[in-house]
Structure formats: structure tokens, C-alpha cells
Amino acid sequence: MQSEVDHQIARSTEVLERARDRYRGGAQRVKRRREAEVLRRLGRIAAADLAILIGALVVGWFVPLGIGGAMLVMALLIAATALFAIFPVVPAATPETFATAPLKALPQQTERWLETQRPALPAPARTLTDSIGVRLDTLSQQLGALDEREPAAAEVRKLVGEQLPELVRGYQRVPEPLRRVERNGRTPDDQLVEGLKLIDEEIADMSRQLAQGDLDSLATRNRYLQIKYRDDETLA
């Protein structure tokens, strides 16, 4: 039989493994996002440079460019490359834009914004932001078929677009030396972690509820097919 110590070690190992899985999932998402951004940047640079070269060829067909024209084309190529390499591919996500964001894009925008706030958060909160990021990624895939007028859509907007950013911003407004000072038995660090943990659980519940609707539809469709084809076999 396992002793209490062995049981506690097993539980600690399980918790550590779950934390590692969440971290790997978050790191992989960030890596995929950065790779996609690099590809979009390269695509924009290639398109701009190709347009400049085609324009230069068209002009050169009628008017010789000469050395001055060639230098101008080279300057335009350098400027276009630098411009599209520096400026962001996707506008920076901020809580002020969440209210007007399409519902399906809201979790992704919130996740991108949360990723930029992560370095300034305490270590336990950073772990929770990784978990929330994974859940937001899943939620984003589920919202495609959800009508904006549904009550569930309003709940998603309120939690993901309002309450989560306000919790993080409220913590950031507390002066850094006071974030580890207890007040009423809890520090601002503790309050942030507790709030993020609750939001993490709420997003997980939302995903389960949305998935339950899909599972119910699948089960209904399956029953319909069974009845239809079993009846057809009986008649045959």
C-alpha cells in the first residue's frame, strides 16, 4: 500500500506535469503565432518589392531609367523592406478594442494582449495566464457558430473582454512595493492569482457548455440516422 507521503508525492508530480503541459502548450502557441507573423511580414515585403520592380520595368519600357532611376528603385526597395519589417502585421490588441472585436476574434485578441502583460505578473499568475491562453485558443474555435445575439455570447464578451482585462489592469495600478503587502489577510498578488484561477475555471466551463451543445447535436443526428436506416432495412 502507498503511504501518505507516496500519495502526496504522486499528487505533486501530477500537478507538476499538468503545469509543464500548460507551459508547453503556451510556448507552442506563441511560437506558431510568431512564425505566422514572420511569414506574413515576408509575404508583404515580397509583394511590395515585386510591385516596385514591375513598376520600374513598365516605366523603363517607355523611359530609360538610367543610373538615377536605378538608384531610386533601389531606395524604394530598401524603404519598402524596412517599412514592412518594422511595422506590426496585426494591430496591437488593447482592451479598448475588445468591445468592437468580432466575437470569434475576441479570445485571440485577449490572448495576445494577455501575453504582453505576462512578464509583469508574479510567477503563479504567469502559470495561470498560460492555462488561460490554452483555454482561449480552444474557445476561439468554438465561437464560430455562436450567434452574437445569444446570451452565451454576451457572457463570453463580459468575461473575456471586460472582467479579465480589468482584473489584470487593477493589479497593475497597485504600486509595485505594495503588491506583496497583506491587507485583510491577502496580498494583491494573492488576489490576482485567485481571480485568474476563477476566470480560468469559468472559461473552461464555457467551453464545456458550448461543446455539450455540439455533442447533443451530434447525438441527435446519430439517433436520426440510426432510426432512418434501421427502418429502411426493416422495410427492405
N, C-alpha and C positions, 0 to 999 in steps of 0.2 A: 504493500500500500504506500501511496505517496504521502510524505509528511507535509505539514503545513508550509514548511519552508520551500519544499519542492513545488507545491502548488503555487505559492507566491512567485517563485522564480519563473514558472511556466506562464503565469499571467503577465508578468513583466516582459517576458520575451515576446509574447503575443502582441502586447501593446507597442513594443519597440518595432516589431515587424510591420504593424499597421502604419506606424508613423513613417517608417522607411518607404513603404509603398506609396503613401501620400506624397512624400517628398519626390520620389522618382517620377510619379505621375505629373506633379507640378513642374519639375525640371524638364520633362519631355515636352510638355505643352509650351513652355517658354521657348525651348529650342525649336520646335516646329514653327512657332509664331515668328521667331527671328529669321529662320530660313525662308519662310514665305515672304517676309518683308524684304529680305535681300534679293530674292527673285523678282519681286515687283519693282524694286529700285533698278535692277539691271534691265528689266523689260522697258521701263520708262526711258532709261538712258539710251538703250539701243534704238527705240522708236524715235527719240528726239534727234540723235545723231544721224539716223537714216534719212529723216526728213530734211535735215540741213544738207546732207550730201546730195540728195535728189534735187533740192532747190538749187544748189550750186551747179549741178550738171545741166539743169534746164537753162539757167541764166548763161552759163558758159557756152551753151549751144548757139546762142544769139550774140552774146557779147564776150569777147575774151576777158578772162578774169585777171590774168597777169599775176605778178608777184604780190601786189597789194590785195587782190581778190583772194588769192590762196591764203595769205596771212589772216584775212578777215574770216574765211571759212574755218581756219584752224582755231582762231579765237572763239568763234561761235561754238565749235565742238567742245572746247575746254570749258566754256561757260555753262553750256547745257549739261555736261557731265557733272560738273561741280554742283550746279543748282539741284539736280535731281538726286545726287548722292547725299546732299546735306539736309534738304527739307524732308520732313516725315512723309511716308506714304499714306498713312492714315492719320487724320486729325487727332490730336490728343484728347482722350476721353476725360471729361470732368463731370462732377455731379450736376452742374448746371445744365448739361446737355442731356441728362438721363430722362428728363420729363418728356422730351420730344423724340427720343430714340424709338424706333420700331421695337415692338415687344420682343421679337425673335433676336434682335441685335443687343438688347439691353444687358443680358447676362455677360456677353463677351466684352461690352464696353466697361461694365462694372469690374470684370476680372482684370482687364488691362489697367484700369485706374488703381485697383487694389494692389496690383503687382508693383506699381510705382511707389506706393505708400509702405510697402513691406519692410524696406531697410530701416525705417524709423520706428518700427514697432518692437516690443520686447520679444524675446525668443519664443515663449509659449504662444504668443499671438501670431508670430510668423508661421509656426506649425499649423495653426488653425486656418490661416489665410491660404495655405497650400491645399488643405482639405476643402475649404470653401471654393477655391478655384476649380477643383475637380468637379464639385457638385454643380457649379455654374456652367461648366462645359457640357455636362450631361443635360442640365435644364435647358440650355440653348437649343439643343437638338430636339427637345420635346415641344417647344413652343411654336413650331412652325404651323401646326394645325389649330392652335388655340385662338379663338376669336377675341379681338381686343375688347369687345363689349361684355365678355363673360366676367362674372365676379372673380373667378380664379385669376384672370389677367390683372385685375386691379390689385389683388393680393400680392402677386409676383412683383408688380411695379412698386408697391409700397415697401415691401421687404427689401428687394434687391436695389431699387433705385433711390430709396429715401432713407430707410432705417439703417441699413448697413453703412452707407457713406457718412451719415450723421453720427453714428457711433464712433467711427474712426476719427472724424474731424473733432468731435467733442473731446476725445482723448488728446488729440494734438494741441488743442487750445490750453490744456493744462501745462503750466511751466514745467520744464524737464526735472528740476530738483524736487518738485512736489509729487511726481508720479509714483514714487515708492514710499510716500508718507501715508500712514494709515489714518483713515477718517471713518468713524463708526465701524471699526473693525476690518475695513477693507481699503486697499490702496487703489488708485486709479488703474494701475497695471492689472490688478485682480478684476476690477470691474470690466475692463476691456476684454480680458480673456473670457470672463463669464458671458458677456454679451455676444462675443464672436462664437462661442460654443453653442449658445441658444440659436443664433442665426444659422449656424451650420446644420443643426438639427431640424430647424424649420424648412430650410431649402431641401434637405433630404426627404422630409415629409411631403413637400410639394411634388417632388419628382415621383415619389411612390404613388401619390394620388393621381397624377397625370398618367403614369404607367398603368395604374389599375384600370383607368378608363380604356386604354388601348387593349389591355388584356381582356376586359369584359367584351369589347367589340370583337376581338379575335375568337373568344369562346362562343359568342353568339353566332358568328359566321360559321364556325366549325359545326355547331349544332345544326344550323340550317343546311349545310352541305350533307351532313350525315342523314338527316331526315329526308332530304330530296333524293339522294342517290340510293338510300336503302329502300325508299318507297318505289323508285324506278326499278330496282332489282326485283322487288316483290311482284310488281305488275308484270315484269318480263317472265 
